[in-house]
Amino acid sequence: MNATAHLVFDRAYYESNYDAWLRHRAKLRPYAVYLSLTLLAFGVIMAFGVIMAFAFSRQWLVGVSFACAGTYELVEALTHKSRWINARVKATRENKTVEIQLSETELTTTSSVAHGTISVDAFSDIIPAPDCVFLIPESGGSIFIPAATVEPTDAFRPLVDAWMAARSGE
């Protein structure tokens, strides 16, 4: 079965990519806000607990350090998505589109500046999801293909299944 994916590297594509990455690939990132709040709370409790008890009065700086680290991590966690998306949008030239011809054995990409073919076997990992697929090469960034970009629409799932079957040796 053959299909075509039409990718437009715009803000919407990168937002979809980030959200799918968060749901299907990220390990600790979904918990970053909770971890930073825990660090912040630990620092505040430690700083004020030591100050209130007047025991180890010089050690309050350790608690303040934990609280500052927690605050930094909280801000970083809350702004990570927008910074990540903005960096990619800024690095992508305007109106960049790529057509990917998908088959059971290879992907052929065509853009205004390049044309290339890569075998599905060349990917070190394939991470399927109901609404997208991540193709992970040995090095470099992953290829994110949302199901909504694939025509014909009923070709997406059979292709991903064929890629997964080929990887498992079936």
N, C-alpha and C positions, 0 to 999 in steps of 0.2 A: 504494500500500500504506500502511495506517495501523497505528500501534502506539502503545503507552503505556509511558512510563518512569515508574517510581515511585521517586523519590529521597528518601532519609532522610538528612538532614544530621547524621550522628553521627560518632564517632571512626573507625569502620570506613570510612565514605565518604571522609573526608579522608585516611586512610592510603592508600586505593586511588587517590585523586586524586594524591597526592604521588608514589607509586611510578610511576604511569603518566606523570606529568609528567617524572620523572627519566629514564624510558626513552625517551620520545618527543619531548620538547620542550626539555629543558634542554641547554644547550650545554657550559658548563664545569663545572657543578655536579657531575657524576659524577667529575670529576678533582680536586675541591677538596681532598680529603685528601692526594692525591699532591703537588699543588702546594704545599700548606702544609708537608708534610714536606720537600720540596726546599728551601723557603725556610728552614726551621728548620735543616736540615743545612748549608746554605750559611753561615748565620750562625754556627753552632757552629764550623765549619771555619775561617771567617774570623777569629773571635775568638781561638780557641786557636792558630791558625797564626801570627797576628801576635804573640800573647803569647809563644809558644815561640821565635820568631825574634828577639824583642826589637827587631825593626825596626818602625818606626812604632808604638812602644808606646802612643802616644796614640790610635791608630786602632782599638783593640780595641772601643771603644764602638760603632763602626759594625757590627761583627760581632754584638755583644750586641743591638743594635737589630734587626738582621735576625732573630736567634734569637727575640727577644720577639715580633716581628711574625708569625713562623712559628708560634709557640706559640698566639698569639691566633687566627690563622686556622685552626689545627688544631682548637681547641676549638669555634670557630664552625662549622666544617664538620661536626664530629661531633655537634653538638647542633641543627643547623639543622632537621632533620625534626621532631623533637619540639617545638621552639619554634614552628614553622610550624603544626603540627597543633593544639597547645594553644591558640594564638591564635585559630584558626578555631572550635574547639569552644567556647571562652569567648565568642566574639562571636555565636554562633548560639543562638537561644533553644531551650529544650528541646522535643523532639518536633517539630521543624520538618520537615515533609514537603512535597514538591511533586510533583504529577502533571503530566507533560508529554505532551500528545497530539502525536505525531510524524506528519507527512505528508511527501510529496515536496517540498512547497513552503513549509511553515510549521511552527512550533512554537507550541503553545498551552499556557501554564503556568497551573496552578491551585493555589493554596495557601489556607490559612485566612485570609490577609490580602490576597491580590491575585489578579488574573486578567489575563492578557495574551497577545497574539499577536505573534509576530515572524516575518517572512519569512526564509527560509533565505538569500535574496540579501542580507540586511542584514549577514551575517557577513563580515568581511574575510578570514577564513581558516577552513578546516575541516581539521583534522588527524586523519585516520583512523588507527586502530591495530586490531590483530586483536581486542582485548578491550574497546575503548572508542572514543570520539570526543571531540575537543575542538572546540568551536565558539567562534571568536575574534571578538568584536565589534570595532568601530572603537575603542571606548574601554571601559574597565572590565574586570572579570575575565572569564575564559573560562567557558564552560559545559562541564562534564565529565559525560558520560553513559556509564556503564559498560554494556557489552552485557548483563551479567547482570540489569540492572534493566528491560530491555525485554521487553514481552509483546505479541504472541507472540514467542518466542525466535528464530524463523526470519525475523523481519521486520527485525532490526537491520542486517545486512549489505546487503540490497537498498536500504534507505533511505539508508544512508551512500553507497552506490554512486550512487544517484539524485542525492544532494546534490552529489557530486563531478562527475558528468556535467553537471549544471546549471551548475556553476561554470566548467567548461571549455567550455561552449557546445555540447555535443553534443546 
